[in-house]
Amino acid sequence: MPIHEVLEDGVKVITIDRPPMNAIDLVAIRSLGALFKMHDPKLPLVLEGTGKAFCAGVDVKAFTSYSPEERHDMALAITDMTFHLLSIPGPVIAAINGHALGGGLVLTLCTDYRIAIDRDTALFGLQESSAGVPFPSGPERIIAHEIPAPLCRNLTLSSQAVSSHFLARHMIFDELASPEDIRARALVQAKELSAHSGFRAVKSQVRRTLINQVRQAKDHGIEELFQT
């Protein structure tokens, strides 16, 4: 299976495992969405990738082979997946072990705390423009909410890839760590945040606007840019 889940010291860890870059096809997107939807609300969650990538976003090779109906279904599934990830009431930590591109970077933006690899060789960006794949409606709202407007414009329209240090300076990533320490740091942070008595109530307050926006996109159920 391309998606794994384990319970480790009271923390649920979900791992994307689709070598070589953990790009996700329709099956993987639906699997992630189902796991996020069924997640035990009492548990904190760590989301990670295997190898040298966190997630390279949509599997473009698979996407180009899909029929128009399947492309539309994929866009709907992506918005559904991000909605369920955002809706998890407890702490969600991204252990960003390597490249996070396109939908992979969007996944990190759905999390509450983001620990990224402290290496300039890892690349991060929103390449939908150069790849010819527009944003589904859920991710469109997420990037607009989570990334300051001038930076969002620059990253999306230029399709440039940047470093983890760049995104940390702009407070998109919260912490940098060495490759061997990322997972351990994510587990510690998940437990620390989960111990905050008011975490869930405050998360509900500060995430409510974005969750409602993505819910509306999900319930609308139409992805016009993916109709053909």
Number of C-alpha atoms within 10 A of each C-alpha: 9 17 18 15 14 11 11 11 10 14 21 20 23 20 21 24 22 21 14 12 22 27 27 26 19 20 14 21 23 18 19 27 21 15 17 22 19 11 18 14 15 13 20 25 31 25 22 25 27 18 17 18 25 32 35 27 24 23 18 16 10 13 17 11 10 15 11 14 11 15 21 20 18 23 27 23 24 24 28 25 24 28 27 21 23 25 22 24 20 23 26 28 27 29 31 32 27 27 28 30 27 26 25 24 21 22 23 26 22 26 20 18 22 24 25 31 26 20 16 12 12 21 17 25 23 28 23 19 15 13 11 9 16 15 23 22 23 27 25 15 17 22 20 14 16 15 17 13 12 8 13 16 14 12 19 19 14 15 19 14 18 17 18 27 19 13 18 17 11 13 14 18 21 15 21 20 19 14 16 10 14 22 23 12 17 28 22 15 20 25 17 12 19 20 12 10 9 10 15 16 11 12 17 15 10 10 16 14 12 20 22 13 16 25 20 14 22 22 11 11 17 16 20 11 14 19 13 9
